[in-house]
Amino acid sequence: MRTYFDGHRTVRQYVTQEDGSPLRLSADHLDAVLHAAQRAPTDATAQLYSIIHLVSPQVRAEAARMTTNPHIATASEAFVLCADVRRVVRTLEASGSQGGHWPAVAVHFGIGDAVLAGQNLLTAAEMLGYQGCWIGGVLNDLDGLIDLLALPQGVLPFSALTIGQAAEQPPLRPRVPRPLVVHADAYRDATPEELRGAVEVMNPIAARRDEPGDWARLLRAYFGPGGGMEKREPALEAALQRQGLWSAQA
Ligand SMILES: Cc1cc2nc3c(=O)[nH]c(=O)nc-3n(C[C@H](O)[C@H](O)[C@H](O)COP(=O)(O)O)c2cc1C
Protein backbone atom coordinates (compact mmCIF):
# COMPACT_ATOMS: atom_id res chain seq x y z
CA MET A 1 0.00 0.00 0.00
CA ARG A 2 2.90 2.37 0.72
CA THR A 3 4.05 1.78 -2.85
CA TYR A 4 0.63 2.80 -4.16
CA PHE A 5 0.64 6.09 -2.29
CA ASP A 6 4.30 6.71 -3.17
CA GLY A 7 3.10 6.63 -6.79
CA HIS A 8 1.38 9.98 -6.21
CA ARG A 9 3.13 12.96 -7.78
CA THR A 10 1.70 16.39 -8.42
CA VAL A 11 2.04 16.78 -12.19
CA ARG A 12 1.67 20.07 -14.05
CA GLN A 13 2.65 19.04 -17.59
CA TYR A 14 0.31 16.76 -19.48
CA VAL A 15 0.29 14.84 -22.75
CA THR A 16 -1.83 16.89 -25.19
CA GLN A 17 -3.07 16.54 -28.74
CA GLU A 18 -0.52 17.48 -31.41
CA ASP A 19 -1.93 21.02 -31.61
CA GLY A 20 -1.52 21.46 -27.85
CA SER A 21 -5.22 21.11 -27.05
CA PRO A 22 -6.31 18.77 -24.22
CA LEU A 23 -6.27 15.02 -24.75
CA ARG A 24 -9.64 14.39 -23.11
CA LEU A 25 -10.41 11.36 -20.94
CA SER A 26 -12.58 8.65 -22.48
CA ALA A 27 -16.23 8.81 -21.44
CA ASP A 28 -15.70 5.70 -19.29
CA HIS A 29 -12.74 7.14 -17.42
CA LEU A 30 -14.47 10.48 -16.93
CA ASP A 31 -17.50 8.66 -15.57
CA ALA A 32 -15.26 6.63 -13.22
CA VAL A 33 -13.52 9.64 -11.67
CA LEU A 34 -16.76 11.59 -11.25
CA HIS A 35 -18.38 8.52 -9.70
CA ALA A 36 -15.46 8.30 -7.25
CA ALA A 37 -15.91 11.97 -6.36
CA GLN A 38 -19.56 11.44 -5.51
CA ARG A 39 -18.86 8.32 -3.45
CA ALA A 40 -16.87 10.39 -0.94
CA PRO A 41 -18.25 10.27 2.60
CA THR A 42 -20.15 13.41 3.57
CA ASP A 43 -20.97 14.96 6.93
CA ALA A 44 -24.67 15.14 7.91
CA THR A 45 -25.53 13.41 4.59
CA ALA A 46 -25.55 16.84 2.97
CA GLN A 47 -22.93 16.79 0.15
CA LEU A 48 -22.18 20.47 0.56
CA TYR A 49 -20.02 20.83 -2.56
CA SER A 50 -20.30 21.29 -6.30
CA ILE A 51 -17.84 20.48 -9.05
CA ILE A 52 -17.59 22.82 -12.02
CA HIS A 53 -16.19 20.81 -14.94
CA LEU A 54 -14.25 23.25 -17.13
CA VAL A 55 -15.10 22.18 -20.64
CA SER A 56 -14.93 25.04 -23.14
CA PRO A 57 -11.47 26.20 -24.29
CA GLN A 58 -12.41 29.80 -23.50
CA VAL A 59 -13.39 29.06 -19.91
CA ARG A 60 -10.29 26.88 -19.50
CA ALA A 61 -8.05 29.66 -20.83
CA GLU A 62 -9.63 32.30 -18.59
CA ALA A 63 -9.44 30.07 -15.51
CA ALA A 64 -5.77 29.29 -16.33
CA ARG A 65 -5.02 33.00 -16.52
CA MET A 66 -6.93 33.90 -13.35
CA THR A 67 -5.32 31.15 -11.28
CA THR A 68 -1.86 31.64 -12.86
CA ASN A 69 -1.75 27.89 -13.51
CA PRO A 70 -1.43 27.42 -17.31
CA HIS A 71 -2.03 23.65 -17.15
CA ILE A 72 -5.74 24.30 -16.56
CA ALA A 73 -5.82 24.94 -20.32
CA THR A 74 -3.83 21.86 -21.35
CA ALA A 75 -4.76 19.09 -18.86
CA SER A 76 -7.04 16.30 -20.04
CA GLU A 77 -9.72 17.48 -17.61
CA ALA A 78 -10.00 20.43 -15.28
CA PHE A 79 -12.46 21.01 -12.45
CA VAL A 80 -13.16 23.64 -9.82
CA LEU A 81 -14.15 22.12 -6.47
CA CYS A 82 -16.52 24.44 -4.63
CA ALA A 83 -18.06 24.54 -1.19
CA ASP A 84 -21.81 24.68 -1.90
CA VAL A 85 -24.40 25.25 0.80
CA ARG A 86 -26.88 26.65 -1.71
CA ARG A 87 -28.27 23.34 -2.93
CA VAL A 88 -29.17 22.08 0.55
CA VAL A 89 -30.96 25.33 1.42
CA ARG A 90 -32.85 25.19 -1.90
CA THR A 91 -33.71 21.56 -1.17
CA LEU A 92 -35.19 22.65 2.16
CA GLU A 93 -37.14 25.41 0.39
CA ALA A 94 -38.37 23.01 -2.28
CA SER A 95 -39.56 20.76 0.54
CA GLY A 96 -41.59 23.51 2.19
CA SER A 97 -38.99 24.55 4.78
CA GLN A 98 -36.08 26.98 4.93
CA GLY A 99 -32.39 27.17 5.83
CA GLY A 100 -31.16 28.41 9.21
CA HIS A 101 -28.29 30.83 9.90
CA TRP A 102 -24.95 28.98 10.03
CA PRO A 103 -22.34 30.73 7.83
CA ALA A 104 -19.30 29.51 9.82
CA VAL A 105 -20.57 25.93 9.80
CA ALA A 106 -21.15 26.34 6.05
CA VAL A 107 -17.46 27.03 5.48
CA HIS A 108 -16.43 24.13 7.75
CA PHE A 109 -18.75 21.61 6.08
CA GLY A 110 -18.46 22.95 2.54
CA ILE A 111 -14.67 22.98 2.36
CA GLY A 112 -14.52 19.56 4.03
CA ASP A 113 -16.91 18.02 1.51
CA ALA A 114 -15.18 19.70 -1.47
CA VAL A 115 -11.79 18.34 -0.35
CA LEU A 116 -13.08 14.81 0.20
CA ALA A 117 -14.79 14.70 -3.21
CA GLY A 118 -11.81 16.21 -5.02
CA GLN A 119 -9.26 13.92 -3.41
CA ASN A 120 -11.43 10.89 -4.22
CA LEU A 121 -11.52 12.10 -7.83
CA LEU A 122 -7.73 12.49 -7.91
CA THR A 123 -7.11 9.09 -6.30
CA ALA A 124 -9.44 7.44 -8.82
CA ALA A 125 -7.60 9.19 -11.66
CA GLU A 126 -4.28 7.93 -10.26
CA MET A 127 -5.68 4.39 -10.05
CA LEU A 128 -6.45 4.70 -13.77
CA GLY A 129 -2.84 5.75 -14.51
CA TYR A 130 -3.27 9.52 -14.65
CA GLN A 131 -1.71 12.17 -12.43
CA GLY A 132 -3.05 15.53 -11.36
CA CYS A 133 -2.63 18.80 -9.54
CA TRP A 134 -4.75 20.64 -7.01
CA ILE A 135 -4.76 24.38 -7.73
CA GLY A 136 -5.17 26.68 -4.75
CA GLY A 137 -4.29 29.44 -7.23
CA VAL A 138 -8.06 30.06 -7.38
CA LEU A 139 -7.30 32.46 -4.52
CA ASN A 140 -5.31 34.64 -6.96
CA ASP A 141 -8.54 35.97 -8.50
CA LEU A 142 -11.53 34.70 -6.55
CA ASP A 143 -13.76 37.53 -7.70
CA GLY A 144 -12.97 36.91 -11.36
CA LEU A 145 -13.57 33.19 -10.99
CA ILE A 146 -16.90 33.71 -9.23
CA ASP A 147 -17.97 35.86 -12.21
CA LEU A 148 -16.51 33.49 -14.84
CA LEU A 149 -18.28 30.44 -13.39
CA ALA A 150 -21.45 32.37 -12.46
CA LEU A 151 -21.22 31.11 -8.87
CA PRO A 152 -24.29 32.22 -6.91
CA GLN A 153 -24.61 32.98 -3.18
CA GLY A 154 -23.65 30.01 -1.03
CA VAL A 155 -21.04 28.69 -3.49
CA LEU A 156 -17.32 29.35 -2.96
CA PRO A 157 -14.41 27.98 -5.02
CA PHE A 158 -12.00 26.00 -2.85
CA SER A 159 -9.50 24.80 -5.45
CA ALA A 160 -9.20 23.71 -9.04
CA LEU A 161 -7.97 20.24 -9.94
CA THR A 162 -6.36 19.10 -13.20
CA ILE A 163 -5.82 15.51 -14.32
CA GLY A 164 -4.21 13.89 -17.34
CA GLN A 165 -1.37 11.72 -18.58
CA ALA A 166 1.93 12.90 -17.12
CA ALA A 167 4.38 14.53 -19.54
CA GLU A 168 6.95 15.02 -16.77
CA GLN A 169 8.43 12.72 -14.13
CA PRO A 170 8.72 14.71 -10.92
CA PRO A 171 10.62 13.23 -7.96
CA LEU A 172 8.88 11.87 -4.89
CA ARG A 173 8.47 15.02 -2.81
CA PRO A 174 9.28 14.90 0.91
CA ARG A 175 6.96 15.32 3.88
CA VAL A 176 7.51 16.67 7.38
CA PRO A 177 8.71 13.84 9.70
CA ARG A 178 5.77 11.90 11.14
CA PRO A 179 6.43 12.65 14.86
CA LEU A 180 5.76 16.33 14.08
CA VAL A 181 2.44 15.54 12.43
CA VAL A 182 0.96 12.62 14.36
CA HIS A 183 0.41 13.28 18.08
CA ALA A 184 -0.38 10.67 20.73
CA ASP A 185 -3.41 11.60 22.86
CA ALA A 186 -2.51 15.30 23.12
CA TYR A 187 -0.90 17.95 20.97
CA ARG A 188 2.87 18.21 21.35
CA ASP A 189 4.78 21.27 20.15
CA ALA A 190 7.88 20.27 18.22
CA THR A 191 11.21 21.60 19.55
CA PRO A 192 13.09 24.23 17.50
CA GLU A 193 15.69 21.53 16.69
CA GLU A 194 12.99 19.22 15.37
CA LEU A 195 11.55 22.07 13.30
CA ARG A 196 14.97 22.88 11.82
CA GLY A 197 15.36 19.17 11.09
CA ALA A 198 12.03 19.23 9.27
CA VAL A 199 13.27 22.15 7.14
CA GLU A 200 16.31 20.05 6.18
CA VAL A 201 14.04 17.15 5.21
CA MET A 202 11.75 19.45 3.21
CA ASN A 203 14.44 21.53 1.46
CA PRO A 204 14.38 19.45 -1.76
CA ILE A 205 10.71 20.40 -2.36
CA ALA A 206 11.86 23.99 -2.92
CA ALA A 207 14.74 23.13 -5.27
CA ARG A 208 14.69 24.83 -8.66
CA ARG A 209 16.66 23.77 -11.73
CA ASP A 210 20.10 25.03 -10.66
CA GLU A 211 19.32 26.18 -7.15
CA PRO A 212 19.33 23.99 -4.03
CA GLY A 213 16.07 24.07 -2.11
CA ASP A 214 15.38 26.40 0.81
CA TRP A 215 11.99 25.45 2.31
CA ALA A 216 12.16 28.11 5.04
CA ARG A 217 12.54 30.77 2.32
CA LEU A 218 9.59 29.31 0.40
CA LEU A 219 7.44 29.31 3.57
CA ARG A 220 8.47 32.92 4.24
CA ALA A 221 7.37 33.93 0.74
CA TYR A 222 3.99 32.26 1.29
CA PHE A 223 3.24 32.77 4.98
CA GLY A 224 5.62 35.47 6.25
CA PRO A 225 4.88 39.20 6.64
CA GLY A 226 4.12 40.72 3.24
CA GLY A 227 3.97 37.22 1.72
CA GLY A 228 1.48 35.70 -0.72
CA MET A 229 -1.06 34.68 1.92
CA GLU A 230 -1.33 38.18 3.38
CA LYS A 231 -2.04 39.42 -0.14
CA ARG A 232 -4.79 36.81 -0.57
CA GLU A 233 -6.48 37.52 2.78
CA PRO A 234 -8.60 40.59 1.82
CA ALA A 235 -9.87 38.97 -1.39
CA LEU A 236 -10.92 35.80 0.47
CA GLU A 237 -12.72 37.85 3.12
CA ALA A 238 -14.47 39.81 0.36
CA ALA A 239 -15.45 36.61 -1.46
CA LEU A 240 -16.84 35.07 1.75
CA GLN A 241 -18.94 38.20 2.22
CA ARG A 242 -20.02 38.28 -1.44
CA GLN A 243 -21.11 34.63 -1.32
CA GLY A 244 -23.00 35.03 1.97
CA LEU A 245 -20.53 32.93 3.98
CA TRP A 246 -19.16 35.57 6.36
CA SER A 247 -20.08 35.09 10.01
CA ALA A 248 -18.06 37.86 11.70
CA GLN A 249 -20.01 40.76 13.21
CA ALA A 250 -19.54 44.01 11.27
C1 LIG B 1 -5.13 22.45 -1.85
C2 LIG B 1 -3.89 22.42 -2.72
C3 LIG B 1 -3.61 23.50 -3.53
C4 LIG B 1 -2.49 23.48 -4.39
N1 LIG B 1 -2.29 24.52 -5.23
C5 LIG B 1 -1.34 24.44 -6.19
C6 LIG B 1 -1.26 25.45 -7.19
O1 LIG B 1 -2.01 26.43 -7.20
N2 LIG B 1 -0.33 25.30 -8.17
C7 LIG B 1 0.51 24.23 -8.21
O2 LIG B 1 1.31 24.14 -9.15
N3 LIG B 1 0.47 23.24 -7.25
C8 LIG B 1 -0.45 23.32 -6.26
N4 LIG B 1 -0.57 22.32 -5.32
C9 LIG B 1 0.31 21.15 -5.38
C10 LIG B 1 1.34 21.16 -4.26
O3 LIG B 1 2.34 22.09 -4.58
C11 LIG B 1 1.91 19.73 -4.08
O4 LIG B 1 0.87 18.88 -3.67
C12 LIG B 1 3.03 19.72 -3.06
O5 LIG B 1 4.14 20.45 -3.53
C13 LIG B 1 3.49 18.30 -2.74
O6 LIG B 1 3.89 17.65 -3.92
P1 LIG B 1 3.33 16.19 -4.28
O7 LIG B 1 1.84 16.33 -4.38
O8 LIG B 1 3.95 15.83 -5.63
O9 LIG B 1 3.76 15.26 -3.22
C14 LIG B 1 -1.65 22.35 -4.42
C15 LIG B 1 -1.92 21.26 -3.57
C16 LIG B 1 -3.04 21.30 -2.74
C17 LIG B 1 -3.34 20.10 -1.87
The ligand as a MOL file (V3000), in Angstrom:
LIG
                    3D

  0  0  0     0  0            999 V3000
M  V30 BEGIN CTAB
M  V30 COUNTS 31 33 0 0 0
M  V30 BEGIN ATOM
M  V30 1 C -5.1270 22.4490 -1.8520 0
M  V30 2 C -3.8890 22.4210 -2.7230 0
M  V30 3 C -3.6090 23.5040 -3.5290 0
M  V30 4 C -2.4930 23.4800 -4.3870 0
M  V30 5 N -2.2900 24.5230 -5.2250 0
M  V30 6 C -1.3380 24.4380 -6.1850 0
M  V30 7 C -1.2580 25.4470 -7.1920 0
M  V30 8 O -2.0130 26.4320 -7.2020 0
M  V30 9 N -0.3260 25.2980 -8.1670 0
M  V30 10 C 0.5100 24.2290 -8.2110 0
M  V30 11 O 1.3150 24.1440 -9.1550 0
M  V30 12 N 0.4730 23.2400 -7.2550 0
M  V30 13 C -0.4460 23.3160 -6.2630 0
M  V30 14 N -0.5740 22.3220 -5.3180 0
M  V30 15 C 0.3070 21.1520 -5.3770 0
M  V30 16 C 1.3380 21.1620 -4.2570 0
M  V30 17 O 2.3430 22.0900 -4.5800 0
M  V30 18 C 1.9110 19.7320 -4.0840 0
M  V30 19 O 0.8720 18.8750 -3.6740 0
M  V30 20 C 3.0340 19.7160 -3.0570 0
M  V30 21 O 4.1420 20.4470 -3.5260 0
M  V30 22 C 3.4870 18.3000 -2.7370 0
M  V30 23 O 3.8930 17.6530 -3.9240 0
M  V30 24 P 3.3280 16.1870 -4.2820 0
M  V30 25 O 1.8360 16.3260 -4.3790 0
M  V30 26 O 3.9540 15.8310 -5.6300 0
M  V30 27 O 3.7560 15.2620 -3.2180 0
M  V30 28 C -1.6500 22.3520 -4.4190 0
M  V30 29 C -1.9240 21.2640 -3.5650 0
M  V30 30 C -3.0390 21.3010 -2.7440 0
M  V30 31 C -3.3350 20.0960 -1.8730 0
M  V30 END ATOM
M  V30 BEGIN BOND
M  V30 1 1 1 2
M  V30 2 1 2 3
M  V30 3 2 2 30
M  V30 4 2 3 4
M  V30 5 1 4 5
M  V30 6 1 4 28
M  V30 7 2 5 6
M  V30 8 1 6 7
M  V30 9 1 6 13
M  V30 10 2 7 8
M  V30 11 1 7 9
M  V30 12 1 9 10
M  V30 13 2 10 11
M  V30 14 1 10 12
M  V30 15 2 12 13
M  V30 16 1 13 14
M  V30 17 1 14 15
M  V30 18 1 14 28
M  V30 19 1 15 16
M  V30 20 1 16 17
M  V30 21 1 16 18
M  V30 22 1 18 19
M  V30 23 1 18 20
M  V30 24 1 20 21
M  V30 25 1 20 22
M  V30 26 1 22 23
M  V30 27 1 23 24
M  V30 28 2 24 25
M  V30 29 1 24 26
M  V30 30 1 24 27
M  V30 31 2 28 29
M  V30 32 1 29 30
M  V30 33 1 30 31
M  V30 END BOND
M  V30 END CTAB
M  END
